[in-house]
């Protein structure tokens, strides 16, 4: 069997970079990103798609964390206190990384003689419909809300771990964790996705009811609102208890004090009347 050229020096280095990419330590994540960049410089187009996508998503999440770390050259790669421009750039970075993730993983399975639509390939790759819609919204419409993009990044990183990293580790006999840990992670990812969609729903509903919005803007947000509802409906399948629990959280079906004040609603406990 012909030898395969790889970018990493050894199997142990590959395992170390995997662990660091999924670490909560900013310094470890930055080290992993530096090593992955070195791998890519060696492999160029032969860099595994999963490693490339994992690195891109981890880099955006590191930027989002605002952690102060330094690269191998000593340069400061942290972000300062975000302003509106920084937040827009962050949403743009998330959108580009997620769109690239969906495009690359679906293109990799395409038949070059019979090209299938992205949503068809995504279904075959076990990517949920809401991820395809998120990619479409980020690419062809206005940038999605930051919580929705953050949920998408968490899901994409989990998908990459389950579809690429863990099978490779299993072959090496080094798969960490157990089924209970994986199930708990999946539940948290669904919860984060639901919360992100609910926040997006509130934002679109606000724009629709706002007196500042034009008829065209209301029509646009109505379309996006329907997409959010479709995504929530899709997530309800097999996850109804999680969705209901999120809906019953403060700020959604149960308004917070700030929301009641903004809406001009009286505080029930104070005994005031409308």
C-alpha positions, 0 to 999 in steps of 0.5 A: 500500500502506498504511503500517504503524505500527511502534515503532522509529524506523528499520530500523537501530534494529530491527537494533541491538536484535536484535543487543543482545538476542542479545548476551553483554554485559549492558549491551547486553541491558538497553539492548535490553530498555528500547528494546523496552519503549518499543516496546511502550508505543507499539504495545500489542497490535500489538507483534510476538509474536516481539519480545515473546517474545524480550524476555521470555526475554532478560530472564529470562536476564539475571536468571539471569546475575546481571550488575550493570547499570543501566536507563535510569533508573539503577536497579540491575536485577541480582540478588544472590547467589541463595538458595533463594527467589531460585532458585524465583523464577527457575524461576518466571520461566523457566516463565512466559516459556516457557509464554507463548512456546509459547502465543503462537506456537501461538495466532497460527496458530490457526483461530478457527473450528476450534481445534487442541490445542497439541501439534498447532499446535506440530508445525506450527510446528516446535516439538519435543514436549519443549518442549510437555511443558515448557510443560505441566509448568511450567503444570500440575505442579511447576516443572521443574528449572532446567537444563531451563528454561535449555535451553528458553529457549536453544531458544526464543530460537534458534527466534525468531531462525530464524523471525522475526529472520533472515527479516526480516534477510534481506529487509533484506540484513543476515543475519549469520553462515553455515550452519556457525555456525547448525549449530554453534549447533543442535548446542549447543542439542540438547546443552544440552537433553539435559543438562537432561533427564538432570539432570531424570531424575536428580532424579526417580529420586532422589525415587522411591528416596528413603525420605522420598518418599510413595507418592503422590510416588513415583507423581508422579515416576514419571510425570514420569520417563516424560515425561523418557524420552519427550523423550529418545527424541524427541531421539534422532531425528537426534541419537543421537551427541549424546545418546550423548556426553552420556550418556558424560559425567561424572555420568551413565553415568560417576559422579563421585567425589562420586556414588560416595562418596554411593552408598557405592561404592569407588574402583576405582583405590584397590584397595578392595573393597566 
